[in-house]
Amino acid sequence: MNIPNSILTDNKELIKYLCSIKDEEYRKFNEKIIKTNNIIGVRIPILKKIAKEISKNDYLTFIKNNKHKYYEEIMLYGLVITYLKDYNESIKLFDIYINYIDSWATCDSIVLNYKIITKNLDDYLIKVKQYLKNNRPFIKRVGVVSLFYYLNDDYIDEVFNMVNSIRTSEYYVKMAIAWLISICLVKYYDKTLNFLKTCNLDDWTYNKTLQKAIESYKIKNKDYLRKLKRI
């Protein structure tokens, strides 16, 4: 696809272009599953292509001119940051970006596309701990979703410790925790079972974790997991 140069820094031209390539059915679908306003209806692969181009050009002007009005604007803002090559530069911008996150989609899509994290796990972990302590639910969710990068032998015990310290009543945070621990069951079944026996998860999150694990085709011993449900 040919991306007009004018949209790279001109916000009005960007919105006009996004509206010209929108998918109405996709917009209607997103409105049902993403609880946010002003969705234009542009698919993520297209937004990623645009974001890559912006990241190679004057991305600071793009960020400065971003109005955060549309879902796609917020998504592009975050995606641009994930494509930057300088970790220190990107994390400074990321810390600003997370204040505009207003849905699970603008959280998860960006965090899981932020691959430079894998080369800076120790440094980023400091940030993760800060996000987990934040009172804003979507920033706290950023912290939880970020822990997906730490599901390995070096960090798995610390992941459990951090999850155990989270205190929240927010639906989107609890759903992220359940998602995370269900994946832990896939990757570290026995260790995660031990965690679940003594964890501080509330009953809803605990049971949702088991539900998600039972729904996974990667876990075979589902009958045993069903017996662990809290009544």
MOZI-V647529 format. One record per residue. N is the residue number from 1. RES is the residue in one letter. PHI is phi in whole degrees, 0 to 359 (* if undefined). OMEGA is omega in radians with two decimals (* if undefined). NEAR is the number of other C-alpha atoms within 12 Angstrom. Layout:
BEGIN
n = {N	N}
res = {RES	RES}
phi = {PHI	PHI}
omega = {OMEGA	OMEGA}
near = {NEAR	NEAR}
END
This chain:
BEGIN
n = {1	2	3	4	5	6	7	8	9	10	11	12	13	14	15	16	17	18	19	20	21	22	23	24	25	26	27	28	29	30	31	32	33	34	35	36	37	38	39	40	41	42	43	44	45	46	47	48	49	50	51	52	53	54	55	56	57	58	59	60	61	62	63	64	65	66	67	68	69	70	71	72	73	74	75	76	77	78	79	80	81	82	83	84	85	86	87	88	89	90	91	92	93	94	95	96	97	98	99	100	101	102	103	104	105	106	107	108	109	110	111	112	113	114	115	116	117	118	119	120	121	122	123	124	125	126	127	128	129	130	131	132	133	134	135	136	137	138	139	140	141	142	143	144	145	146	147	148	149	150	151	152	153	154	155	156	157	158	159	160	161	162	163	164	165	166	167	168	169	170	171	172	173	174	175	176	177	178	179	180	181	182	183	184	185	186	187	188	189	190	191	192	193	194	195	196	197	198	199	200	201	202	203	204	205	206	207	208	209	210	211	212	213	214	215	216	217	218	219	220	221	222	223	224	225	226	227	228	229	230	231}
res = {M	N	I	P	N	S	I	L	T	D	N	K	E	L	I	K	Y	L	C	S	I	K	D	E	E	Y	R	K	F	N	E	K	I	I	K	T	N	N	I	I	G	V	R	I	P	I	L	K	K	I	A	K	E	I	S	K	N	D	Y	L	T	F	I	K	N	N	K	H	K	Y	Y	E	E	I	M	L	Y	G	L	V	I	T	Y	L	K	D	Y	N	E	S	I	K	L	F	D	I	Y	I	N	Y	I	D	S	W	A	T	C	D	S	I	V	L	N	Y	K	I	I	T	K	N	L	D	D	Y	L	I	K	V	K	Q	Y	L	K	N	N	R	P	F	I	K	R	V	G	V	V	S	L	F	Y	Y	L	N	D	D	Y	I	D	E	V	F	N	M	V	N	S	I	R	T	S	E	Y	Y	V	K	M	A	I	A	W	L	I	S	I	C	L	V	K	Y	Y	D	K	T	L	N	F	L	K	T	C	N	L	D	D	W	T	Y	N	K	T	L	Q	K	A	I	E	S	Y	K	I	K	N	K	D	Y	L	R	K	L	K	R	I}
phi = {*	268	259	300	298	297	277	292	227	264	296	296	292	298	298	300	293	299	294	284	244	290	246	297	294	295	298	297	297	296	297	282	253	245	277	212	257	57	267	281	111	253	290	303	304	290	299	296	296	295	298	298	294	297	295	272	242	275	292	293	292	302	295	298	273	294	266	58	276	257	309	293	296	296	297	297	307	292	298	304	300	292	265	289	273	266	299	298	293	292	290	296	288	296	297	279	304	298	287	260	293	227	203	296	290	286	275	295	299	283	301	284	260	272	292	297	303	299	264	220	300	295	294	291	299	298	293	304	297	291	297	294	271	290	279	281	302	284	289	297	295	305	298	294	295	299	294	300	287	250	275	217	301	286	237	303	295	290	301	299	296	292	299	296	269	284	239	202	242	280	305	289	284	296	296	294	296	299	300	300	290	295	287	300	296	290	271	224	302	296	296	289	300	297	298	297	293	233	289	262	297	292	301	297	293	300	292	294	299	297	300	295	293	295	285	282	285	274	251	263	278	279	299	293	296	299	288	276	301	277	266}
omega = {3.12	-3.11	-3.14	3.13	-3.07	-3.07	-3.03	-3.13	-3.11	-3.04	-3.14	3.12	3.11	-3.12	3.11	-3.14	3.13	3.12	-3.11	-3.11	-3.08	3.08	-3.02	3.12	3.10	3.11	-3.13	3.12	-3.13	3.14	-3.14	-3.03	3.14	-3.08	3.12	-3.08	2.97	3.05	3.14	3.12	3.11	-3.06	-3.07	3.13	3.10	3.11	3.12	3.11	3.11	-3.12	3.12	3.12	3.13	-3.10	3.14	-3.07	-3.07	-3.06	-3.14	3.08	3.09	-3.12	3.14	-3.08	-3.12	-3.08	3.12	-3.10	-3.09	3.06	-3.11	3.08	3.14	3.12	3.12	3.10	-3.13	-3.12	3.11	-3.13	-3.09	-3.13	3.11	-3.06	-3.10	-3.10	-3.09	3.09	-3.07	-3.08	3.06	3.13	3.13	3.13	3.06	-3.10	-3.01	3.10	3.14	3.13	-3.12	3.12	3.09	-3.08	3.13	2.97	-2.96	-3.09	-3.12	-3.10	-3.09	3.05	-3.03	-2.96	3.13	3.08	-3.05	3.13	-3.08	-3.00	-3.11	3.13	-3.09	-3.14	3.08	3.10	-3.12	-3.13	3.08	3.14	-3.11	3.14	-3.11	-3.11	3.13	-3.00	-3.08	3.03	3.08	3.10	3.05	3.13	-3.13	-3.12	3.10	-3.11	3.06	3.12	-3.03	3.13	3.11	-3.04	-3.07	-2.98	-2.97	3.13	3.12	3.07	3.12	3.14	-3.13	3.11	-3.13	-3.08	-3.10	3.06	-3.09	3.01	-3.06	-3.09	-3.04	3.05	-3.14	3.09	3.12	3.11	3.13	3.10	-3.12	-3.07	3.07	3.08	3.04	3.10	3.10	-3.03	-3.09	-2.99	-3.08	-3.12	-3.14	3.06	3.10	3.09	-3.09	-3.12	-3.07	-3.01	3.13	-3.12	3.05	-3.04	-3.11	-3.12	3.11	-3.12	3.10	3.07	3.13	3.14	-3.13	3.12	3.14	3.13	-3.13	3.10	-3.10	3.13	-3.05	-3.05	-3.04	3.13	-3.14	3.14	3.12	-3.13	-3.10	-3.09	3.09	-3.11	*}
near = {11	12	21	17	19	21	29	36	29	24	29	20	20	31	32	18	27	32	22	14	21	22	19	18	15	19	27	19	17	26	20	13	15	23	19	24	22	22	35	34	31	33	27	28	17	24	33	29	22	38	37	27	29	35	29	21	21	22	33	23	19	34	32	19	23	31	23	29	23	31	37	46	44	40	44	49	49	47	42	43	42	37	35	32	19	20	23	19	19	30	31	19	26	35	25	19	33	36	25	32	37	32	34	34	33	37	39	35	30	37	40	26	31	33	26	26	34	23	17	21	24	18	17	31	28	19	27	35	28	23	30	33	25	23	20	24	32	36	38	41	46	48	40	47	41	41	43	36	33	32	29	21	14	12	20	27	21	21	35	33	21	33	42	25	19	33	24	29	19	21	21	29	37	32	33	38	45	33	33	40	45	36	34	39	36	29	23	26	25	16	23	31	27	17	27	33	17	15	22	21	32	28	19	23	35	37	28	29	36	40	28	29	35	28	22	21	14	18	24	16	21	22	15	15	30	21	14	23	23	19	10}
END
